[in-house]
Amino acid sequence: MRLLIARCQVDYAGRLTAHLPMATRLIMVKADGSVSIHADDRAYKPLNWMSAPCRLTVSPPPADVEAVVAAQESGLTQVWEVRNNDGDTLQIAIGEVFHDSAHELGFDPGLQKDGVEAHLQALLAENPATFGEGWCLVQREYLTPIGPVDLLFRDAEGAYVAVEVKRRGEIDGVEQLTRYLDLMNADPLLNPVRGVFAAQQIKPQARTLAGTRDIDCLLVDYNALRGLDNAEERLF
């Protein structure tokens, strides 16, 4: 992982356009090639990013006269261009550098689910009808280049559906599933793949974000799945 703290200007062009004016930020380049830009607030969420797979090209500042003058005035030292397979680009114009380091983190075993979450995943795998009639399990822990999808199903029409299971559904879980879906939909043997975010509780912000990503949300009754809560015996 490379960590660069520098003054930078960031421009994103693709399905949307976004501009970050010159300011001091943290730029993180991960081993898979993904690049993210962070401010010193907003918790873990980057200001902008490009997910893997993507390509990073480093160039000197522009060569034409007006651009050179502008680059000198702003102190630009280099320009990074990050491009993904869809042609989206993230251009980072870098000025003064305050810190630049590289770190080898080694293999990461990934998030270890707690007992309830792991059991919830197993119960959903054993009960595909929780999602709909005619669903069937393809595989648990379906591997992608950035980690395993909890569950991969086929729905009643035979289409693939990736399911991310959480005990408590928050924004980071939706982001995680989005990254999995991007990679899976790039595979012609799987495409199209839609997503379902399944959890015992889902925060309103996570539900809203999922809606913008065309990801369905499913509230799961853990006790009912365990056979401890029979809906027919309830008074209310």
PyMOL commands that set and color helices and strands:
alter all, ss='L'
color gray80, all
select helices_A, chain A and resi 65-74+115-126+128-130+171-185+204-212+222-225+231-233
alter helices_A, ss='H'
color red, helices_A
select strands_A, chain A and resi 2-13+17-29+35-38+48-50+54-59+78-84+89-102+136-144+147-154+160-169+193-202+215-219
alter strands_A, ss='S'
color yellow, strands_A
deselect
rebuild
show_as cartoon
